[in-house]
Amino acid sequence: MPPVRKRTRTYDPAKTRAAVSAQFRNVREAVAGLTAEQLALPTRLGEWAVRELVAHVTMAVETVSRNLERDEPVKAELTLLQWPFATAARATGIDDDTRRLAEAHPDLDALFARTEERLTRALAHAPGTRLLAARTGAITLDDYLVTRLVELVVHTDDLNAAVPGLAVPFDRQALAGATRLLADALAVKAPGGATEVRIPPYAVVQCVEGPRHTRGTPPNVVETDPLTWIRLATGRLTWQEAVAEAQVSASGERADLGALLPLMS
């Protein structure tokens, strides 16, 4: 079991960059084999078909190179742990942009190839401290790349759910980074030490106001696997559904996280 977080988490920049590239490549390879019928399948993301979902994956990564081409902001406006709570306001604009992108690029593999090439070129000499003028707020490149792990992992899971038989693999570092960021976001939203949330093998956080335990097994414990946690944190799965289907275990009077989820929507 990994240690409970007691200080701000850091991410290895080199591993994060490698994970972004690896997970993007996993999606690209899977999408290359999809038929027109599969691309037209519905997804759990409103009116998006698989084609729109796939286009959105490229857009989420393209923002890295596009933001590096913009003038650098004067100062940071957003920390990594603020990012999950800053995304909701962008939902309408993202939907419109995604639909236009999907319509303009019927050759999805060519779109992936162009996006991957631009990402590689953009990151070749960009320092991690470089500020990006992201639409959610100015943020460092290193932190922004961690947010891309969340986007890639969440939408890989969306893609697997939409296409029967598809099993796009998850890069271990990408899954770890997404899990940890969303676990830490819960601790920010509900600070405290009464409840311990365990997401093995990647994260353990304490949250929720109340009596803090100091040794032994805490009185309030929540435990689940990484993908279930990510689905809960992003609204793909409700707390009630997860408990009913035994996808999460919760013990103690302060172990009900239903009112705190989702963190992102």
Secondary structure, DSSP 8 states (H G I E B T S, - for coil): ------S-----HHHHHHHHHHHHHHHHHHHTT--HHHHTSB-SSTT-BHHHHHHHHHHHHHHHHHHHHS---SS----GGGGGGSSGGGHHHHHHHHHHHHHH-S-HHHHHHHHHHHHHHHHSS--TT-EEEETTEEEEHHHHHHHHHHHHHHHHHHHHHHSTT------HHHHHHHHHHHHHHHHHHS-SSSEEEEETTTEEEEESSS----SSS-SSEEEE-HHHHHHHHTTSS-HHHHHHTTSEEEESTT---GGG--S--
